[in-house]
Amino acid sequence: MATLSVQSAAQARCSDAYEVRLLGGFDLRRGGETIDVAPSSQRVIAFLALHDRRLLRSYVAETLWPDTTDERAAANLRTALWRLHVAGHDVVEIVHGHLGVHDHVGVDVRSVELAARRLRHSGEEPDPLMVETIRGELLPGCWDSWLVFERERVRAELVLLYGRLAAGALQRGDHHLAVMAALAAVECDPLRESSNALLVRASLAGGDHATAIRQYRRYSRLIETELGLAPGAELQRLMEGCLTPR
């Protein structure tokens, strides 16, 4: 089974292997050790890591520094790349005016995309360890315009993976994993009813009615406040016999 965490672990065992983590915040590691990187260089690495092909140098500069002149944007990019070069970090590849992250650099988001693609194409279930190793929003606290759709795309992939992992664990009777995976799916998208229903179902299957009730009521309050809606019929049926009038 090709997995999210196994790939990262294998890279971390290599003393000179680089790994870029974008989920939960930017983190560049070499051989498992975190490397300090200037903010401008972080933005360049993150932007390139989110693309699986090399990008035109001018496009990278103009996208990352849209509120300045082309000359200033190009200068900012040169400085960011120079800082990486001076520090000896062989992360970005420059080929004929195009930039990309080196193939030997592991990227958590790319692992997520690969796992989601395999799930869609062959039904391959993701590694259960992803619940522990893949957490958090894509580059939280960064609100550059180029991140808006990337963040939504990654969130959708994670919800797909966590949901499949929870459903598979529930079918096998692994209630703890089912709950943990469903919790991760709800964390990605608290308003998604299917994820909340999975969490309620997994909690009930494990005999934890208290958690199921808490989650149902929490979700009910959330969608009432945010959307003016009530839980759907499927979720209400799950809770039949569990709720008492208040």
For each residue, the residues with C-beta under 8 A, 3 or more apart:
1: 6 124 125 127
2: 6 7 114 115 118 124
3: 6 7 115 126 127 129 130
4: 7 8 108 111 112 115 126 127 129 130 133 134
5: 8 9 127 129 130 132 133 134
6: 1 2 3 9 10 127 129
7: 2 3 4 10 11 106 111
8: 4 5 11 12 19 106 108 111 133
9: 5 6 12 13
10: 6 7 13 14
11: 7 8 14 17 18 19 106
12: 8 9 17 19 29 31 32
13: 9 10 17
14: 10 11 17 31
15: 31
16: 30 31
17: 11 12 13 14 30 31 104 106
18: 11 28 29 30 89 90 91 102 104 105 106
19: 8 11 12 28 29 30 32 105 106 107 108
20: 26 27 28 29 45 46 49 91 101 105 106 107 108
21: 24 25 26 27 28 29 108
22: 25 26 46 49 50 107 108 109 138 139
23: 108 109 112 134 135 136 137 138 154
24: 21 27 135 136 137 140
25: 21 22 136 139 140 141
26: 20 21 22 37 42 45 46 139
27: 20 21 24 34
28: 18 19 20 21 34 35 37 42 45 89 91
29: 12 18 19 20 21 32 33 34 35
30: 16 17 18 19 33 35 89
31: 12 14 15 16 17
32: 12 19 29
33: 29 30
34: 27 28 29
35: 28 29 30 87 89
36:
37: 26 28 41 42 45 83 84 87 89
38: 41 42 80 83
39: 42 43
40: 43 44 76 79 80 83
41: 37 38 44 45 80 81 83 84
42: 26 28 37 38 39 45 46
43: 39 40 46 47 64 80 144
44: 40 41 47 48 60 64 77 80 81 84 92 99
45: 20 26 28 37 41 42 48 49 84 91 92 101
46: 20 22 26 42 43 49 50 139 142
47: 43 44 50 51 60 63 64 146
48: 44 45 51 55 60 92 99 100 101
49: 20 22 45 46 101 105 107 109 110
50: 22 46 47 109 150
51: 47 48 55 100
52: 110 113
53: 100
54: 93 95 98 99 100
55: 48 51 59 60 98 99 100
56: 59 60 97 98
57: 60 61 74 77 94 97 98 99
58: 61 62 70 74 97
59: 55 56 62 63
60: 44 47 48 55 56 57 63 64 77 99
61: 57 58 64 65 70 73 74 76 77
62: 58 59 65 66 70 73
63: 47 59 60 66 146
64: 43 44 47 60 61 73 76 77 144 146
65: 61 62 68 72 73 76 77
66: 62 63 73 145
67:
68: 65 72 73 76
69: 72 73
70: 58 61 62 73 74
71: 74 75
72: 65 68 69 75 76
73: 61 62 64 65 66 68 69 70 76 77
74: 57 58 61 70 71 77 78
75: 71 72 78 79
76: 40 61 64 65 68 72 73 79 80
77: 44 57 60 61 64 65 73 74 80 81
78: 74 75 81 82
79: 40 75 76 82 83
80: 38 40 41 43 44 76 77 83 84
81: 41 44 77 78 84 85 92 94 99
82: 78 79 85 86
83: 37 38 40 41 79 80 86 87
84: 37 41 44 45 80 81 87 89 91 92
85: 81 82 88 89
86: 82 83
87: 35 37 83 84
88: 85
89: 18 28 30 35 37 84 85
90: 18 102
91: 18 20 28 45 84 101 102 105
92: 44 45 48 81 84 99 100 101 102
93: 54 99 100 101 102
94: 57 81 97 98 99
95: 54 98 100
96:
97: 56 57 58 94
98: 54 55 56 57 94 95
99: 44 48 54 55 57 60 81 92 93 94
100: 48 51 53 54 55 92 93 95
101: 20 45 48 49 91 92 93 105 107
102: 18 90 91 92 93 105
103:
104: 17 18
105: 18 19 20 49 91 101 102
106: 7 8 11 17 18 19 20 110 111
107: 19 20 22 49 101 110 111
108: 4 8 19 20 21 22 23 111 112 134
109: 22 23 49 50 112 113 138 154
110: 49 52 106 107 113 114
111: 4 7 8 106 107 108 114 115 134
112: 4 23 108 109 115 116 134 154 157 158 161
113: 52 109 110 116 117 154 157
114: 2 110 111 117 118
115: 2 3 4 111 112 118 119 124 126 127 130 161
116: 112 113 119 120 157 160 161
117: 113 114 120 121
118: 2 114 115 121 122 124
119: 115 116 122 123 124 125 126 160 161 164
120: 116 117 160
121: 117 118
122: 118 119
123: 119
124: 1 2 115 118 119
125: 1 119 164 165 168
126: 3 4 115 119 130 161 164 165
127: 1 3 4 5 6 115 130
128: 131 165 169 177 181
129: 3 4 5 6 132 133
130: 3 4 5 115 126 127 133 134 161 162 165
131: 128 134 162 165 177 180 181 184
132: 5 129 135
133: 4 5 8 129 130
134: 4 5 23 108 111 112 130 131 158
135: 23 24 132 184 187
136: 23 24 25 140
137: 23 24 140 151 155
138: 22 23 109 147 150 151 154 155
139: 22 25 26 46 142 147 151
140: 24 25 136 137
141: 25
142: 46 139 147
143: 147
144: 43 64 147
145: 66 148
146: 47 63 64 150
147: 138 139 142 143 144 150 151
148: 145 151 152
149: 152 153
150: 50 138 146 147 153 154
151: 137 138 139 147 148 154 155
152: 148 149 155 156
153: 149 150 156 157
154: 23 109 112 113 138 150 151 157 158
155: 137 138 151 152 158 159 188 189
156: 152 153 159 160
157: 112 113 116 153 154 160 161
158: 112 134 154 155 161 162 184 185 188
159: 155 156 162 163 185 188 189 192 195
160: 116 119 120 156 157 163 164
161: 112 115 116 119 126 130 157 158 164 165
162: 130 131 158 159 165 166 181 182 184 185 188 195
163: 159 160 166 167 181 182 185 194 195 198
164: 119 125 126 160 161 167 168
165: 125 126 128 130 131 161 162 168 169 177 181
166: 162 163 169 170 177 178 179 181 182 185 198 199 202
167: 163 164 170 171 178 198
168: 125 164 165 171 172
169: 128 165 166 172 174 175 177 178 181 202
170: 166 167 173 174 175 178 198 201 202 205
171: 167 168
172: 168 169
173: 170 205
174: 169 170 177 178
175: 169 170 178 179 202 205 206
176: 179 180 206
177: 128 131 165 166 169 174 180 181
178: 166 167 169 170 174 175 181 182 198 202 205 206
179: 166 175 176 182 183 199 202 203 206 208 211
180: 131 176 177 183 184
181: 128 131 162 163 165 166 169 177 178 184 185
182: 162 163 166 178 179 185 186 195 198 199 201 202
183: 179 180 186 187 199
184: 131 135 158 162 180 181 187 188
185: 158 159 162 163 166 181 182 188 189 192 195 198 199
186: 182 183 189 190 192 195 196 199 215
187: 135 183 184 190
188: 155 158 159 162 184 185 192 195
189: 155 159 185 186 192 195
190: 186 187 196 219 222
191: 222 223 226 227
192: 159 185 186 188 189 195 196
193: 196 197 219 223 231 232 234 235
194: 163 197 198
195: 159 162 163 182 185 186 188 189 192 198 199
196: 186 190 192 193 199 200 215 216 219 231 235
197: 193 194 200 201 234 235 238
198: 163 166 167 170 178 182 185 194 195 201 202
199: 166 179 182 183 185 186 195 196 202 203 212 215
200: 196 197 203 204 212 215 216 235 238 239
201: 170 182 197 198 204 205 238
202: 166 169 170 175 178 179 182 198 199 205 206
203: 179 199 200 206 208 209 211 212 215
204: 200 201 207 208 209 212 238 242
205: 170 173 175 178 201 202
206: 175 176 178 179 202 203
207: 204
208: 179 203 204 211 212
209: 203 204 212 213 242
210: 213 214
211: 179 203 208 214 215
212: 199 200 203 204 208 209 215 216 238 239 242
213: 209 210 216 217 239 242 243
214: 210 211 217 218
215: 186 196 199 200 203 211 212 218 219
216: 196 200 212 213 219 220 231 235 238 239 242 243
217: 213 214 220 221
218: 214 215 221 222
219: 190 193 196 215 216 222 223 231 235
220: 216 217 223 224 230 231
221: 217 218 224 225
222: 190 191 218 219 225 226
223: 191 193 219 220 226 227 229 230 231
224: 220 221 227 228 229 230
225: 221 222
226: 191 222 223
227: 191 223 224
228: 224
229: 223 224
230: 220 223 224
231: 193 196 216 219 220 223 235 236
232: 193 235 236
233: 236 237
234: 193 197 237 238
235: 193 196 197 200 216 219 231 232 238 239
236: 231 232 233 239 240
237: 233 234 240
238: 197 200 201 204 212 216 234 235
239: 200 212 213 216 235 236 242 243
240: 236 237 243
241:
242: 204 209 212 213 216 239
243: 213 216 239 240
244:
245:
246:
